[in-house]
């Protein structure tokens, strides 16, 4: 249960950072920002584990967090391309 709440919290912050990086006025609310962050975290985290495996038992993977932001930024760019 706690891991789901953690995914939502991290996803929200990743979504906020991605929206700050990508220029333009996007009218996404709390839920859409969180969804963008969570999906970006899944994609970016998967890519990060392909290049750098986390240590066994570690709870935080720095490369995964950075790639989560990159994944969310890519997702925002794709969403803007589809909208226009």
Beta strands, then each sheet from edge to edge (+ up, - down):
end
